[in-house]
Amino acid sequence: MVGPLGLPQQPTDKDFISCLRSGIVLCNAINKIQPGAVPKVVANQSIGTAWDIQPLPAYQYFENIRNFLDAVEELKLPSFQASDLERDTLDVGSAAKIVDCILALKTFHECQQSYGDNGPLKHIKSPLAPQSAARIRPIISSGSVNSRRLDMSNADKKEPVENKEQCDQYAVDSLVQVLSTLMFDSKENIDRSLIDLWNEGKTDRVKLFSKIMSNCLEEEQVLKLYSKSVMNIHLILQCSSVPLGNGDCYHWYQLDAQEKELRELKALVSETRSEFIDLQNQMQNDLTELGARALELSVAASGYHQAIKENRHLYNVLQELRGNIRVYCRIRPIISSSEKSCIEYIGNDGSLMVFDAYKPQNTHKTFQFNKVFGPTTTQGEVYKETQALIRSVMDGYNVCIFAYGQTGAGKTYTMCGPSSRSSEEMGINHMALNDLFQISCTREDIKYEIHVQMVEIYNEQLSRLLINCNGTLEIRNCSGNGGLSIPNARMQIVQSTSDVLNLMNWGDKNRAFGSTAMNHRSSRSHSVLTVHVHGKDISGNTIRSCLHLVDLAGSERVDKSEAMGDRLKEAQHINKSLSCLGDVIMALAQKNSHIPYRNSKLTQLLQNSLGGHAKMLMFAHVSPEADSYGETISTLKFAQRASTVELGTAHQNKESNEVRELKDQIDNLKKALTIKEGERVVQQHKIRESEPTLERSNQMMDRTPTRPRRLSIENGSAPKTERAASIDDRKIVKSPISRLKYTTENNMASRPRRLSIETGCVSKSGTATNIDDRKPVESEIGCSHMVLLDGSEANANMNEDNFISGAKFFQQSLPNFSAHTESRLPSIENTSRQQPLDQTRKLDEVTPLRKNTVNKYDTRSSIKGSIRKGSHIRKSLQSIGRLINGSEKRNNPCPIEAPSSKLPKITSNDVKSPTSADVRSRRRQSLTNIETLGSSVSRRSSLGGKSVDSSSKNLQIARTPPSAQTTKRWV
Ligand SMILES: Nc1ncnc2c1ncn2[C@@H]1O[C@H](COP(=O)(O)OP(=O)(O)OP(=O)(O)O)[C@@H](O)[C@H]1O
């Protein structure tokens, strides 16, 4: 294709290569086959015929060769390397590559000729092909030998070594050849003279190679490379040291190398193993040390937790002793995850920090409660913290739990659970009743009855939830009607959890719910679930308590809740009643004398819990969303204020058997007394008949009814109507003795006739007599004293201080004042508290004289005030003392003996010797702080008055009402 090349008939490889070295022939040929494949061919004019004379310098023809090779590669034909044309001493295979390439080019041309551009291309392998196989193949060694190794397989096969020298020489030559080839291929930084020397082949090539290397690289790198090369050479030499023949050399070499590698690997493994054992030991030690430290820390931590727990317990005990309202705060989870939270921190100790997420600077506020439940707290965890309180209902304590907070903050969720309840999400109401049932089952010695009431306050109207009925309900004072604050609401007995569940579902159905912008199922009423527990143990002791579970409706800003029409009206009622609750809490916290319970139905209903001796727990619910920051702050402030309210220690509503026996005894005494009254009337008739001068007064006495009103003081639970009757009686009918005084002796009218002391005598046979008969006290046995103010009205006006002081006086002054008399005090105390105010006022109008001593105590608030004032107590003690003095005076020196037929018979066995005057006066002195003047001085004078004998004027101011016999004498 390119014309004659000037080659001899049988050219050597060298001739052939030299002919092609300039690249001109090749470029022209490829341009013929693929026109324009090499756009510019560098031609040397002198080369023409003298190609075999002088090889062109590499840099001159390199351009042609490179262009040719690029064109070949573009045609995807087998290629060779430019360096293949550079050598005079051709390696085995290098010429083969060039031949392959030219043959492929020829075949390509032939295909082009026959089939056009898309014809099949069949490569023809050069006859030298076996020799052209790649002789250098990298062997990636493992372990410490990182050098490249030579794959000698082909060489070994083709040219088996014959002896050791030959093998050595061959190995070194091969290595040097390979390295130098690589060096020349890169053609960088190689001194031209060195290349020439190399080409001449006269110089020792190993040395020459070292020189080239040192020229090319830094010394250090050379050393490294050199040492690697030497190592390879050494390996090759090792290979050559074994008996040779038939290619065994290579295998031995491989075997040896592998053995060495194996040895190195083994050393490495043992080294690694020992290192591993060391590490293991070290780790073991570290772990032991860590364990010891962790133990230390855990001991410290458990101590810390114990201390925190104890602190909390003590704090709770303190709060309980002070009777504080317990306050738990619960934070609802954020409903929409994109919302910002205003909760900064929730402490384990009940602290809570909130901030305004829209103005984070300087808006952080901290609050402290008994406990704070975070958004992830489960219903069970909340109940666990409440359980102890709820369980105390079974021990006779009244408990009230109420949920307070903004609308949608989770009150109903806490109290009743979510609308679709599962067993884990049950609210406190359900769990509490469940628990109460469980306790009642475990306490076998007490028989419990559990009743449930469920009502709601909707728009300031109280209505039942357990029946569909529109009738209105009334709130009453608990203590007057067997513990029921809403007596006409339906009471449902419950015996199992399923009863409770049914009941609550029923109640929920009847409750008022509505949808607002803030909560799609918003409670529009306050719901109150009251659980009444009545227990009786085998010895007859009873407990009676109640648990109020209140789910308040949520406070709401009507602009936010978008309430209209009925919803707006509901919201106004809800907000008003909650603000009334706030007023009550505020008044309680400030210990005001007036607590505005009556301002709303809600506060009226909670009055017995807030104002009584119940245990109170408030759940303050907050929404964590930043939008609700304002409402959250006001809820938290309300809760904080509530936690400062001190209600006083809770009372246990337990009535022992003994108390009941005493009550029975009082009943018996009442009966006996009534009989005795009848006898007395008969007696008075007889007296009237025998003494006509007394006719008029006896007529008046006849009009006096039997004296049930005297008994009212003993029985706090006497029906109101009975008490009212006795009061009416009092207005119309005066004590016969008083009347006698009015009618017979004017100068005695000024006496404080309304104070008297009744002394009932209990004979051994158990019958009682009334001292109104004015029997001598010396003959009394087993005295039971009843202190009456103004005779029968005493129960309406009796001040608790007076009574208790008087009773104590009796206990000290009279050895037979039995313990059971004192145990009766609480019921009497209650009675005095329960008297309606208007009754007291009426009495005051009728009995102005009493005002000096009693009127200041006639309201409940003044009773409380008097408790605080020691001087009042002292005064009452003194007045009781004077009364006693009077009674003694009356009893002691009375010279007139009643006709034996008119007196109850008292046997000598029943009579106890009277307390001596000295002893009495000493006791009196100890109680009244008034010095006794001596046994010769009368008791009246010992209380600050003068001797009975000193003047008649003193008699006029004597405060002892005369006995019946004395009256008779005066008349
Ligand atoms: N702790 C909680 N975990 C999961 N969801 C809660 C929690 N508390 C409240 N929710 C959900 O928030 C929503 C509002 O709760 P809920 O109705 O109990 O609020 P509320 O305070 O009773 O509102 P309202 O006063 O308007 O009746 C309900 O969908 C309830 O399921």
The ligand as an SDF file (V2000), in Angstrom:
LIG
                    3D

 31 33  0  0  0  0  0  0  0  0999 V2000
  -52.5250   12.5970   78.6260 N   0  0  0  0  0  0  0  0  0  0  0  0
  -53.0850   12.5180   77.4160 C   0  0  0  0  0  0  0  0  0  0  0  0
  -52.6290   11.6390   76.5140 N   0  0  0  0  0  0  0  0  0  0  0  0
  -53.1890   11.5630   75.3060 C   0  0  0  0  0  0  0  0  0  0  0  0
  -54.2180   12.3200   74.8790 N   0  0  0  0  0  0  0  0  0  0  0  0
  -54.7220   13.2200   75.7350 C   0  0  0  0  0  0  0  0  0  0  0  0
  -54.1780   13.3650   77.0500 C   0  0  0  0  0  0  0  0  0  0  0  0
  -54.8720   14.3220   77.6650 N   0  0  0  0  0  0  0  0  0  0  0  0
  -55.7910   14.7410   76.7920 C   0  0  0  0  0  0  0  0  0  0  0  0
  -55.7110   14.0860   75.6360 N   0  0  0  0  0  0  0  0  0  0  0  0
  -56.5600   14.2930   74.4600 C   0  0  0  0  0  0  0  0  0  0  0  0
  -56.7860   15.6870   74.3250 O   0  0  0  0  0  0  0  0  0  0  0  0
  -58.1210   15.9350   73.9330 C   0  0  0  0  0  0  0  0  0  0  0  0
  -58.8140   16.8670   74.9320 C   0  0  0  0  0  0  0  0  0  0  0  0
  -58.8830   16.2160   76.1770 O   0  0  0  0  0  0  0  0  0  0  0  0
  -60.1260   16.3380   77.1510 P   0  0  0  0  0  0  0  0  0  0  0  0
  -61.4100   16.2730   76.4270 O   0  0  0  0  0  0  0  0  0  0  0  0
  -59.9190   15.3660   78.2440 O   0  0  0  0  0  0  0  0  0  0  0  0
  -59.9020   17.8230   77.6790 O   0  0  0  0  0  0  0  0  0  0  0  0
  -60.7540   18.5920   78.7610 P   0  0  0  0  0  0  0  0  0  0  0  0
  -59.7920   19.3510   79.5830 O   0  0  0  0  0  0  0  0  0  0  0  0
  -61.6630   17.6710   79.4690 O   0  0  0  0  0  0  0  0  0  0  0  0
  -61.5530   19.5980   77.8560 O   0  0  0  0  0  0  0  0  0  0  0  0
  -62.9630   20.2770   78.1940 P   0  0  0  0  0  0  0  0  0  0  0  0
  -62.7470   21.0850   79.3900 O   0  0  0  0  0  0  0  0  0  0  0  0
  -63.2610   21.0980   77.0030 O   0  0  0  0  0  0  0  0  0  0  0  0
  -63.9150   19.1650   78.3960 O   0  0  0  0  0  0  0  0  0  0  0  0
  -58.8260   14.6020   73.8450 C   0  0  0  0  0  0  0  0  0  0  0  0
  -58.8360   14.1960   72.5120 O   0  0  0  0  0  0  0  0  0  0  0  0
  -57.9290   13.6680   74.6390 C   0  0  0  0  0  0  0  0  0  0  0  0
  -57.9700   12.3450   74.1480 O   0  0  0  0  0  0  0  0  0  0  0  0
  1  2  1  0
  2  3  1  0
  2  7  2  0
  3  4  2  0
  4  5  1  0
  5  6  2  0
  6  7  1  0
  6 10  1  0
  7  8  1  0
  8  9  2  0
  9 10  1  0
 10 11  1  0
 11 12  1  0
 11 30  1  0
 12 13  1  0
 13 14  1  0
 13 28  1  0
 14 15  1  0
 15 16  1  0
 16 17  2  0
 16 18  1  0
 16 19  1  0
 19 20  1  0
 20 21  2  0
 20 22  1  0
 20 23  1  0
 23 24  1  0
 24 25  2  0
 24 26  1  0
 24 27  1  0
 28 29  1  0
 28 30  1  0
 30 31  1  0
M  END
$$$$
